[in-house]
Amino acid sequence: MSAMKKLRRVLFGLSVVAGVGLGAASAHAGDRPPEAFGEVSFEMPEGGAYAQEMITMVVRFYFKTRATTEQMEQPKLEKLGWVQLGRDTWAPTKIGTANWFGVTRRIAVFAPEAKTYDIPPFTHHVTLIDAEGVRWKVDAVSKPVQLEIRKWTGKTDGPEDEDVWWLPARSVEIKDSWTVDPTALKAGETTRRRVDVTAVGTLAEQLPPMIDTQSPGLVVFPGPVERRTEIVDGLPVAHAAYTYDIRPHTGDPVILREVLVPWFDTASRAMRQAIVPGANVGEGMVIPGTPLTDSPAATGFSPALAGLLAGAMAFLFGIALLLVPGQRDREPVVGRLVPAWNGFRRTLAVRSAAWRGEATALRVAIYRLAREDGTAGRAWLGEPAVAEAIARLDAGLFGRETADVAGSSLTRIAATVLRVRADLARGPAEEAPTGMASPFGN
């Protein structure tokens, strides 16, 4: 009997020791870091992103040892537009003092509206191998996260504004080309115009639908829109090509109105617009100072008198320079007269058209001056005061509304354009306007 009691005590002691040992081992295993884990983060502007703006979702997984096979399982991103920004990248990294292996996937996501989106976990299936060649499989899972999209804080031009096509991007470029010189067309002849829009930081599906280029005196047949998105230097670049078959149906030159594409600059957080100036379509380019065949008789100064006045003004200006005390000996006379005369000569067409009261010639002269100015021309064309002045001019030319575009009104329009141009030439360009009307219609 005593021997039986001793046996029971021995077995009990062994069970206690085994339990303690197992508990210690379990606690030690719980303190060890995982063999693999993942995380999801977002790169977005300070203060949050707006609807349809590109947000970079960064998915990272870390492994304690090298992986021989791997496959990342991406969840369904419900209602989010997305595109992967290149291939996954592997690189060694340090977590604390330990060496780990990391893999990173970058995904551009686009939220259609302002709200909070739930991003389910990502899973990475890997086979790990240690220094002794032992292999085992691990499924690393990231935690679910939320993506919050803020509401537009401006009064107009935002994603909720139905009158403006909302295009957030890092940059937007627009250009056009023609199969036949539009100025050489006659009534009944056709040319094809191609307008190319390129935007960085967005998808091709977010570029505008067919841009409205209808103008009085022209028959315009729009063609299908070609769209594509490519990844360049880790960013999505969207391309869209719009084609139009254009035919004048009168014997007179016609002005095809400019193309305006408003867009939101995601870097400066401001509205801008990309512009292709209007074009002259018809037999012979409309030369500033040459009235159309059906134009009413010119009012105000005649071309000869306008040229005489311009020459007299330039001459008087030169005499004034010569009479400035202390200037004759420090700078050659020609060196002072030539730049002043060249600057006045380049704006003479605008001034002359306004003096004669010819709205069509004034519009052509303004856009020709903008083309000659290059980048600076695009800048002052985008200024609110110039845009408003040209809108008044177009209203009278194209009959969109009743407007007075004769006499003193044209003089004020020309003065506004030249004043803004001169102001920008003296100082840094200001930001483009934020309240332009939509070129796409309803």
C-alpha positions in Angstrom: 0.0 0.0 0.0 2.8 2.4 0.9 4.5 1.4 -2.4 1.4 2.4 -4.3 1.2 5.8 -2.6 4.9 6.4 -3.5 4.2 5.6 -7.2 1.2 8.1 -7.3 3.4 10.8 -5.8 6.1 10.3 -8.4 3.6 10.4 -11.3 2.0 13.5 -9.9 5.4 15.2 -9.6 6.3 14.3 -13.2 3.0 15.7 -14.5 3.6 19.0 -12.7 7.1 19.3 -14.1 5.8 18.5 -17.6 3.0 21.1 -17.3 5.4 23.8 -16.2 7.8 23.0 -19.0 5.0 23.1 -21.6 3.7 26.4 -20.2 7.1 27.9 -20.4 7.7 26.8 -23.9 4.3 28.1 -24.9 5.0 31.5 -23.4 8.4 31.6 -25.1 6.7 30.9 -28.5 4.2 33.6 -27.9 6.9 36.1 -27.3 8.7 35.4 -30.6 7.9 37.7 -33.6 5.9 36.2 -36.5 7.7 34.6 -39.4 5.8 36.9 -41.8 3.4 39.8 -41.6 1.9 42.5 -43.9 0.7 46.0 -43.7 -1.3 48.5 -46.0 -0.8 52.2 -46.0 -1.8 55.2 -48.3 0.1 58.0 -49.9 -2.1 61.0 -50.4 -2.0 64.8 -50.1 -1.9 66.5 -46.7 -5.4 67.1 -45.6 -6.8 64.2 -47.7 -7.8 63.4 -51.2 -10.9 64.3 -53.2 -13.1 62.0 -55.3 -11.4 60.5 -58.4 -8.0 61.8 -57.3 -5.1 59.3 -57.5 -4.1 57.7 -54.2 -1.2 55.4 -53.9 -1.9 52.3 -51.8 1.3 50.7 -50.6 1.1 47.0 -49.7 4.2 45.6 -47.9 5.0 42.1 -46.6 8.0 41.1 -44.5 9.6 37.6 -44.1 12.1 36.4 -41.5 13.9 34.2 -44.0 14.2 33.9 -47.8 11.2 32.9 -49.8 11.4 30.3 -52.7 7.8 30.7 -54.0 5.3 33.4 -53.4 1.9 34.7 -54.6 0.1 37.8 -53.4 -3.7 37.5 -53.2 -5.4 40.8 -53.7 -8.9 41.3 -52.4 -11.7 42.8 -54.5 -11.6 46.6 -54.3 -15.3 47.2 -54.5 -16.3 50.4 -56.4 -12.7 51.6 -56.6 -10.8 52.1 -59.8 -7.2 50.9 -59.6 -4.1 50.0 -61.6 -0.9 48.4 -60.4 2.1 50.7 -60.7 4.7 48.3 -62.0 6.0 45.0 -60.6 6.4 44.0 -57.0 9.9 44.9 -55.6 11.9 42.8 -53.2 14.6 44.2 -50.9 16.3 43.3 -47.6 15.3 45.5 -44.7 15.8 45.9 -41.0 13.2 45.7 -38.3 14.8 46.7 -35.1 18.1 44.9 -35.1 16.9 41.9 -37.1 17.3 41.4 -40.9 14.1 40.7 -42.8 13.1 40.3 -46.5 10.4 42.7 -47.7 8.2 42.9 -50.8 6.3 46.0 -51.8 3.4 46.5 -54.3 2.2 49.9 -55.2 -1.4 50.4 -56.5 -3.0 53.6 -57.7 -6.6 53.7 -56.5 -9.4 56.1 -57.6 -12.5 56.6 -55.4 -15.6 57.7 -57.3 -17.2 59.7 -54.5 -16.5 61.2 -51.1 -17.0 58.6 -48.4 -15.2 55.9 -46.4 -14.1 52.7 -48.2 -13.2 49.4 -46.5 -10.1 47.7 -47.8 -10.1 43.9 -47.0 -6.9 42.1 -46.0 -4.2 41.1 -48.5 -2.8 37.6 -48.2 0.7 36.5 -49.3 1.2 32.8 -49.8 4.9 32.0 -49.5 7.3 29.1 -49.1 10.1 30.0 -46.7 13.6 28.3 -46.5 16.1 28.5 -43.7 19.8 28.3 -43.7 19.7 24.5 -43.4 17.5 24.2 -46.5 14.3 23.4 -44.5 11.2 24.6 -46.3 7.7 25.4 -45.0 4.6 27.3 -46.2 3.3 30.4 -44.6 0.2 32.6 -45.3 0.9 36.2 -44.2 -2.3 38.3 -43.8 -2.5 42.1 -43.6 -5.0 43.9 -41.4 -8.1 45.5 -43.0 -7.9 49.3 -43.3 -10.2 52.1 -44.3 -9.7 54.8 -47.0 -11.5 58.1 -46.3 -12.2 60.5 -49.2 -13.0 64.1 -48.3 -15.7 66.3 -49.7 -14.9 69.2 -52.1 -14.6 72.4 -50.2 -14.8 74.9 -53.1 -18.0 76.5 -54.2 -17.7 75.4 -57.9 -15.7 73.2 -60.3 -15.6 70.3 -57.9 -16.5 66.6 -58.5 -20.1 67.3 -57.6 -20.4 70.1 -60.1 -22.4 68.7 -63.0 -21.5 71.7 -65.3 -17.8 71.0 -65.3 -15.9 67.8 -66.2 -13.8 66.9 -63.1 -10.3 65.9 -64.0 -7.8 65.7 -61.2 -4.2 65.1 -62.5 -0.6 66.0 -61.9 -0.3 67.6 -65.4 -2.4 67.9 -68.5 -1.2 68.6 -72.1 -3.4 69.2 -75.1 -2.4 69.7 -78.8 -4.0 69.3 -82.2 -3.0 68.4 -85.8 -4.7 68.5 -89.2 -4.6 66.3 -92.2 -5.1 69.3 -94.5 -4.2 72.9 -93.7 -7.6 74.3 -92.5 -6.8 77.8 -93.9 -6.7 76.3 -97.5 -10.1 74.6 -97.4 -12.9 75.7 -99.7 -16.6 75.2 -99.3 -17.4 71.4 -99.4 -13.8 70.2 -98.8 -13.0 68.2 -95.7 -10.1 68.0 -93.3 -9.6 65.9 -90.2 -8.6 67.4 -86.9 -7.0 65.3 -84.2 -7.0 66.6 -80.6 -4.6 64.7 -78.3 -5.0 65.0 -74.5 -2.3 63.5 -72.1 -2.8 63.6 -68.4 -0.3 62.3 -65.7 -1.7 60.8 -62.6 -5.1 59.6 -63.9 -6.8 56.9 -66.0 -7.9 57.1 -69.6 -11.5 56.5 -68.5 -11.4 59.7 -66.5 -10.5 61.9 -69.5 -13.4 64.0 -70.9 -15.9 62.5 -73.3 -16.1 63.9 -76.8 -15.2 67.6 -76.7 -17.7 69.9 -78.3 -16.0 71.9 -81.1 -19.2 72.9 -83.0 -18.8 76.4 -84.6 -21.1 78.4 -86.9 -20.3 78.0 -90.6 -18.7 74.5 -90.1 -20.1 71.0 -90.4 -18.2 68.9 -87.8 -18.5 65.1 -87.7 -16.9 63.7 -84.5 -15.2 60.3 -84.7 -14.6 57.6 -82.0 -12.4 58.4 -79.1 -9.2 56.4 -78.6 -8.1 55.9 -75.0 -5.2 54.1 -73.3 -3.3 54.1 -70.0 0.3 53.3 -69.6 2.7 53.3 -66.6 5.6 55.7 -66.9 8.1 56.1 -64.1 5.7 54.6 -61.6 2.7 56.8 -62.5 -0.3 56.2 -64.7 -0.3 58.3 -67.8 -3.7 58.6 -69.6 -4.0 59.3 -73.4 -7.1 60.2 -75.4 -7.4 61.1 -79.0 -10.4 62.9 -80.4 -11.0 63.2 -84.1 -13.3 65.4 -86.1 -14.0 65.6 -89.8 -14.5 69.3 -90.5 -16.0 70.9 -93.6 -16.9 74.6 -94.2 -20.3 75.1 -95.9 -19.9 78.7 -96.9 -17.4 80.4 -99.1 -16.1 82.7 -96.3 -13.4 82.0 -93.7 -14.8 80.7 -90.4 -13.3 80.7 -86.9 -13.2 77.3 -85.1 -13.5 78.1 -81.4 -10.7 77.2 -79.0 -10.7 73.9 -77.0 -10.7 74.3 -73.2 -10.1 71.4 -70.8 -10.4 72.4 -67.1 -8.5 70.3 -64.7 -7.5 70.1 -61.0 -3.8 70.3 -60.3 -3.2 67.8 -57.5 0.2 69.2 -56.7 -0.8 72.9 -56.2 -4.4 72.0 -55.2 -5.8 74.6 -57.7 -8.0 74.5 -60.8 -6.3 75.1 -64.1 -7.1 74.7 -67.8 -5.4 73.4 -70.9 -6.0 75.3 -74.1 -5.8 74.8 -77.8 -6.3 78.2 -79.5 -9.0 78.6 -82.1 -8.3 78.0 -85.8 -9.2 79.7 -89.0 -11.0 77.4 -91.5 -11.7 78.4 -95.1 -10.1 79.6 -98.3 -7.3 82.0 -97.2 -6.4 82.9 -93.6 -8.3 85.8 -92.1 -5.6 88.5 -91.9 -6.1 91.1 -89.2 -7.1 94.3 -91.0 -8.7 92.5 -94.0 -12.6 92.5 -93.6 -14.7 89.4 -94.5 -16.6 89.6 -97.8 -19.9 90.0 -96.0 -18.6 92.2 -93.2 -20.3 95.6 -92.8 -18.4 98.7 -93.7 -15.6 99.4 -91.2 -16.2 102.1 -88.7 -13.7 104.3 -86.9 -10.2 104.8 -88.3 -9.3 103.6 -91.7 -6.3 101.2 -92.1 -4.2 103.9 -93.7 -5.0 106.4 -90.9 -4.4 103.7 -88.2 -1.0 103.0 -89.7 -0.2 106.6 -89.9 -1.1 107.2 -86.2 0.9 104.1 -85.2 4.0 105.4 -87.0 3.5 108.9 -85.5 3.2 107.5 -82.0 6.3 105.4 -82.4 8.2 108.4 -83.7 7.1 110.6 -80.8 8.0 107.9 -78.4 11.5 107.7 -79.8 11.9 111.5 -79.6 10.8 111.4 -75.9 13.5 108.8 -75.2 16.1 111.0 -76.8 15.1 113.9 -74.6 15.4 112.0 -71.3 18.3 113.7 -69.4 21.3 111.5 -68.9 20.2 108.7 -71.2 21.8 109.7 -74.6 25.3 109.0 -73.5 24.7 105.8 -71.6 22.8 103.8 -74.2 22.7 103.9 -78.0 19.5 105.4 -79.4 18.8 102.5 -81.7 19.2 100.1 -78.8 16.4 101.9 -77.0 14.1 102.4 -79.9 14.2 98.9 -81.5 12.8 96.9 -78.5 10.0 99.5 -77.9 9.0 99.5 -81.6 9.1 95.7 -81.8 6.8 95.4 -78.8 4.4 97.9 -80.2 4.5 96.3 -83.7 3.6 92.9 -82.3 0.4 94.3 -80.8 -0.4 96.5 -83.7 -2.9 94.0 -85.3 -4.9 93.8 -82.0 -5.0 97.6 -81.7 -5.8 98.2 -85.4 -8.7 95.7 -85.4 -10.2 97.3 -82.3 -9.8 100.8 -83.7 -11.6 99.8 -86.9 -14.4 98.0 -85.0 -13.8 94.6 -86.6 -14.6 91.9 -84.1 -13.5 88.9 -86.3 -10.2 90.5 -87.1 -9.7 91.3 -83.4 -10.3 87.7 -82.3 -7.9 86.4 -84.9 -5.3 88.9 -83.9 -5.6 88.0 -80.2 -5.0 84.3 -80.8 -2.2 85.0 -83.2 -0.5 87.1 -80.6 -1.0 84.3 -78.1 0.6 81.8 -80.4 3.6 84.1 -81.0 4.0 84.5 -77.2 4.2 80.7 -76.8 4.0 79.7 -73.1 3.4 83.2 -72.0 0.5 83.4 -74.4 -1.1 80.4 -72.9 -0.7 82.0 -69.5 -2.4 85.3 -70.3 -5.1 83.6 -72.3 -6.0 81.7 -69.1 -6.3 84.8 -67.0 -9.9 85.5 -65.8 -10.0 89.0 -67.2 -8.9 87.9 -70.6 -11.2 84.9 -70.6 -14.1 87.2 -69.7 -13.2 89.6 -72.5 -13.0 86.9 -75.1 -16.3 85.4 -73.9 -17.9 88.8 -74.6 -16.3 88.9 -78.0 -17.4 85.3 -78.8 -21.0 86.0 -77.6 -21.4 88.7 -80.3 -19.5 86.8 -83.1 -21.2 83.4 -82.6 -24.7 84.6 -81.6 -24.8 82.7 -78.3 -26.2 85.8 -76.6 -27.0 89.4 -77.4 -23.9 91.4 -76.9 -22.4 94.7 -78.2 -19.0 94.0 -79.9 -18.6 97.2 -81.8 -16.8 100.4 -81.3 -15.8 101.2 -77.8 -16.6 97.7 -76.7 -13.8 96.2 -78.9 -11.4 98.9 -77.7 -12.1 97.9 -74.1 -11.6 94.2 -74.9 -8.3 94.9 -76.7 -7.1 97.1 -73.8 -7.9 94.4 -71.3 -6.0 91.8 -73.2 -2.9 94.0 -73.7 -3.0 95.2 -70.1 -3.0 91.6 -68.7 -0.3 90.6 -71.2 1.9 93.4 -70.1 1.3 92.8 -66.4 2.3 89.1 -66.7 5.4 90.1 -68.7 6.5 92.3 -65.8 5.9 89.8 -63.0 5.5 86.0 -62.3 2.5 84.3 -63.9 -0.5 83.9 -61.7 -2.5 80.7 -61.3 -5.0 79.9 -64.0 -8.7 80.7 -63.4 -11.0 78.5 -61.4 -14.4 79.3 -62.7 -14.4 78.6 -66.5 -17.5 77.4 -68.2 -17.6 73.7 -69.3 -16.5 73.1 -72.9 -18.3 69.7 -72.9 -21.9 70.9 -72.7 -24.4 69.2 -70.4 
